[in-house]
Amino acid sequence: MTKAEYLELASNHYDSINDLNKLDNFHDYEKEYVNILHKMGREILEKNLGELSNDKRKKNFTNNPRQDKR
């Protein structure tokens, strides 16, 4: 993932994060913030490592980042 790709992904979630300022209590703010960051984190992982397997036990990378650096 390049810096430009990361910034694009983060900018896609900026409006959602900015809309959190409209919430009137911290509990709801925190809950929605965690959900947004969870979605963003998943998108980053999928971009870096490839699509996630349906089998939760499988730990193999589809795009092995260690092979790319050799």
C-alpha positions in Angstrom: 0.0 0.0 0.0 1.4 3.3 -1.0 1.1 6.5 1.0 -1.4 7.9 -1.6 -3.6 4.8 -1.3 -3.6 5.1 2.5 -4.5 8.8 2.4 -7.3 8.0 0.0 -8.6 5.3 2.2 -8.4 7.6 5.3 -10.1 10.5 3.4 -13.0 8.2 2.6 -13.7 7.9 6.3 -13.1 11.5 7.2 -16.7 12.6 6.8 -17.9 9.8 9.0 -15.4 10.7 11.7 -16.3 14.4 11.3 -20.0 13.6 11.7 -19.3 12.2 15.1 -19.1 15.8 16.4 -22.9 15.9 16.1 -23.3 13.3 18.8 -24.3 14.6 22.2 -22.6 12.0 24.5 -19.2 10.5 24.7 -20.4 6.9 24.9 -22.1 7.1 21.4 -19.1 9.0 20.0 -16.6 6.4 21.2 -18.8 3.5 20.0 -19.1 4.9 16.5 -15.5 5.9 16.4 -14.4 2.4 17.2 -16.7 1.0 14.5 -15.3 3.4 11.9 -11.7 2.6 12.8 -12.5 -1.1 12.8 -13.8 -0.8 9.2 -10.8 1.2 8.2 -8.4 -1.2 9.8 -10.0 -4.1 8.0 -9.7 -2.3 4.6 -6.0 -1.6 5.3 -5.3 -5.2 6.2 -7.1 -6.5 3.1 -5.3 -4.0 0.9 -1.9 -5.0 2.4 -2.4 -8.8 2.8 -5.1 -9.6 0.2 -8.7 -10.7 0.8 -9.4 -12.4 4.1 -10.1 -16.1 4.0 -13.5 -17.4 4.9 -11.8 -20.0 7.1 -10.9 -18.3 10.3 -8.3 -20.9 11.1 -6.3 -20.3 7.9 -3.4 -17.9 8.5 -1.7 -17.9 5.1 -1.3 -14.6 3.3 -2.5 -14.3 -0.2 0.0 -11.5 -0.9 3.0 -12.3 1.4 4.6 -9.0 2.3 7.8 -10.7 3.2 8.3 -12.2 -0.3 7.8 -8.7 -1.8 10.8 -7.3 0.1 13.3 -10.0 -0.9 
